[in-house]
Amino acid sequence: MKPKVLENLRIYFENTDKKLLMIGKNIYGEELEFAEYTGFIPYEEMPAYLNRAKNFIYLPRWPEPQGRVVVEAALCGCNLITNENVGATSFDFDIADKVNLEGAIEEFWQYINVKIKENK
C-alpha cells in the first residue's frame, strides 16, 4: 500500500514537467519520477532553501496542530500548498506577515502562567 501523502504528491505532479525538491532523506525507499532529494541538510540551511522556493507543499496525512515549518515557509515568502490538516493555516491572521507574530513568545508564557494559577 502506498502512503497517501506520496500518492497525493504523485497526482499533484503527474501532469507537469516540474520536479519537486524533497528536503531530507528518501523515506519512501523508491526513486520518484517527479522528485529530487537533497538528502539530510542541517536545519540552519533551511532558510536558504525556503527563500529560493516559489511554493512550499505540505500535505500531512493526519492533523498537525501547528506546523512550524509551514510558518517558516510563509515568512520566507513561499506560496503555501497545504491541506486541511495543517493547523498553522487556520489562524485568523496572515502567517506570512511577521508583525502578526510579534510578542507571540510573551503571549504564550502569559497564557501558560494563567493556566497554572487556575489549576492550583
Buried (B, 14 or more C-beta within 10 A) or exposed (E): EEEEBBEBBBEBBEEEEEEBEBBEEEEBEEEBEBBEBEEEEEEEEBEEBBEEBEEBBBBBEEEBEEBEBBBBBBBBEBEBEBBEBBBBBEEEEEBBEEEEBEEEEEEEEEEEEEEEEEEE
